[in-house]
Amino acid sequence: MAHESGRRLRRLRENVIGRGNNHLSRQDFATHVEMSMTAASDWEKNGVPGAEQLERIARSLGCSLDW
């Protein structure tokens, strides 16, 4: 079962509009926040990105770390 932070990360990715008014794919999300697809997948499944990665995600997607 995914951790709450992983579920939140997935919801965040799904709520960001990507190409063609579709949700960001996991690959597009990984590219946008400059991380590997494997890392994006692992974080959605297991939660646990580090503070530096969380800051990068929040900055890249224009959201607060309080999400």
N, C-alpha and C positions, 0 to 999 in steps of 0.2 A: 504494500500500500504506500502511495506517495506521501511524503511529509507535507505539512501545510504550506511550507515555503515553496515546495515544488508545484503544488496546485496553484498558488498565487502567481508564480512565475509563468505558468502556462496560461492562466487567465489574462495576465498582462500581455503576453505575446498575442493571444487571440483577439484582444481588444485593440491592438494597434493595426491601423489600416496599412496594408502593403500595396503592392502593384495591383492595378486593376480593381481597386476598392475591395480586395479580399483581405482576409486576415494574413498576418505575416506567417509564412511557413517557418518551420523550425530552422531550416537552412538559411532563409533570409534573415531571421532573427539573429542567428549565430554570426552571420556576416556583418550585420548592422552593429552589433556590440563587440565585434572583433574577437570572437572566440570560436573554438571548433564546434562542429555539429555534434560531436560526441559529448563535449562538455555541456552543451545546451540540453541534450537528451538526458544525460545523467542528472543534471540539476532538476529537471522537471520530474524525473522519477524518484530521486532521492533527496531533493532539497539541498541544502548545504553549500551554496556558493559562498566564497569568502567575502570579507568586507570590501576588498578592492574590486572584486567582480560585481558585487551589488552596486557599488558606487558607479561603475562603468555602465551598468544596465540602466540605472536610474537617470544618469546624465544623458545617455544615448536616446532614451525614449521619453525624456522630459517628464519624469514622474518623481515623486518623493520616495525616500527610503522608508517612509511610514506605511507604504501600501501593504 
